[in-house]
Amino acid sequence: MRLTTNLLGSLVALVPYDTSHVPTYHRWMQDPELLAQTQSEPVRDLEAQYRVQAGWVSAPLRGAFIIYDRTQSTNAKSVGESKSNEVGKTGRSGSGSPEESNEKQEKAVLAQNPGVGSSRSPSPFGRMAGDVNFFLSSTFETNREVELSIMIAEKSCRCKGLATEALKLTMEHCVRAYGAWRFTAKIANGNLASYHLFRGKLEFCEKDYDETFNHHLLVLETPQARLARSQFDAYYSMRAPIWPYLSQQSRRLF
């Protein structure tokens, strides 16, 4: 989906993922460790990464924010919850190694858009640190469920509380903008940092473990979801005979 709002916290600024971020994001996703932790497949080249980004923007149920580290900002006060500006693609031809090519394109983007910044140079938003994504479920109208994923790609930006605040801002946005009630996260087995982030700091509960894909399913429900569930339980305890007549979709909600 095409997001148009920046989200501001004390530690991070969340900016909708657009074409100006692609060179840096592509460089991040060449790291085998990040690919393993996020259970992602490598994208062949920068051209393909631009196509992936375009697909994310056009996907109706997916939203993606780039996380900026505001502790490395040159002008933190200028960042706020405001309308973001769409930035056009820059040229992608060049010589040298892929890393050098990516760096040149990153610099070209920054030269045209000084407010964007990258992981190498601070900007009014701060320094690009990673990304946070949310996915509305295909049955969102009935279960109000959103899946979350996050990556702090820059090692210098880790262990600073950025991921915790970025997730809280994203969940608040999903509740406000879409009426979300329930959040889930799939954490790869062995990714202890993410597991402790969701379980310890955000108080998600472990719902299941998928042995096929080797990930933990963690769940957090908002007060609205817990209220709806308690009301249903009270109603069901009095009207148990209706259960056989509920649709399969209604049963899955509870």
Long-range contacts (C-beta under 8 A, 24 or more apart in sequence): 1-57, 1-59, 1-60, 1-61, 1-62, 1-63, 2-57, 2-58, 3-63, 3-64, 3-65, 3-84, 4-83, 4-84, 5-81, 5-82, 5-83, 5-84, 5-173, 6-79, 6-80, 6-81, 6-82, 6-83, 6-84, 7-65, 7-81, 7-169, 7-170, 7-173, 8-79, 8-80, 8-81, 8-169, 9-70, 9-165, 9-166, 9-168, 9-169, 10-70, 10-165, 11-69, 11-70, 11-71, 11-160, 11-161, 11-162, 11-165, 12-67, 12-68, 12-69, 12-70, 12-126, 12-129, 12-162, 12-165, 12-166, 12-169, 13-67, 13-68, 13-70, 13-73, 13-79, 13-125, 13-126, 14-65, 14-66, 14-67, 14-68, 14-132, 14-166, 14-169, 14-170, 15-65, 15-66, 15-68, 15-84, 15-125, 16-63, 16-64, 16-65, 16-66, 16-84, 17-53, 17-56, 17-57, 17-64, 17-65, 17-66, 17-131, 18-53, 18-57, 18-84, 18-86, 18-87, 19-50, 19-53, 19-87, 19-88, 19-89, 20-87, 20-90, 20-109, 20-113, 20-116, 21-53, 21-66, 21-116, 21-128, 22-46, 22-49, 22-50, 22-53, 22-89, 23-102, 23-103, 23-105, 23-106, 23-109, 23-118, 24-102, 24-106, 24-118, 24-119, 24-128, 25-49, 25-53, 25-66, 25-131, 26-102, 27-99, 27-102, 27-103, 27-106, 27-119, 28-119, 28-130, 28-151, 28-153, 30-98, 30-99, 31-153, 34-151, 34-153, 36-188, 37-151, 37-188, 37-191, 37-194, 38-149, 38-151, 38-188, 39-186, 39-188, 39-213, 39-215, 45-98, 46-92, 46-98, 46-101, 46-102, 46-105, 47-92, 50-89, 50-92, 61-135, 61-136, 61-137, 61-138, 61-140, 62-133, 62-134, 62-135, 62-136, 63-133, 63-134, 63-135, 64-131, 64-132, 64-133, 65-131, 65-132, 65-133, 65-166, 65-170, 66-128, 66-130, 66-131, 67-128, 67-129, 67-130, 67-131, 67-132, 67-150, 67-152, 67-162, 67-163, 67-166, 68-117, 68-123, 68-125, 68-126, 68-127, 68-128, 68-129, 69-126, 69-127, 69-128, 69-129, 69-154, 69-157, 69-160, 69-162, 70-125, 70-126, 71-126, 71-160, 72-122, 72-126, 72-127, 72-157, 73-122, 73-123, 73-124, 73-125, 73-126, 73-127, 74-122, 74-123, 74-124, 75-124, 76-124, 76-126, 78-124, 79-124, 79-125, 79-126, 87-112, 87-113, 87-116, 119-153, 119-154, 127-154, 127-157, 128-154, 129-153, 129-154, 129-157, 129-162, 130-154, 130-157, 130-162, 130-163, 130-166, 132-163, 132-166, 132-167, 132-170, 134-170, 134-174, 136-178, 136-180, 139-249, 139-252, 140-178, 142-249, 142-250, 142-253, 143-181, 143-182, 143-252, 143-253, 144-178, 144-179, 144-180, 144-181, 144-182, 144-224, 144-225, 145-180, 145-181, 145-182, 145-183, 145-184, 146-171, 146-174, 146-178, 146-180, 146-182, 146-183, 146-184, 147-183, 147-184, 147-185, 147-186, 148-183, 148-184, 148-185, 149-185, 149-186, 150-194, 150-197, 158-193, 163-197, 164-197, 164-201, 164-202, 167-197, 167-202, 168-202, 171-220, 175-222, 180-222, 181-221, 181-222, 181-224, 181-225, 181-228, 182-219, 182-220, 182-221, 182-222, 182-225, 183-219, 183-220, 183-221, 183-222, 184-217, 184-218, 184-219, 184-220, 185-217, 185-218, 186-210, 186-213, 186-215, 186-216, 186-217, 186-218, 187-215, 187-216, 187-218, 188-214, 188-215, 189-214, 189-215, 189-216, 229-254
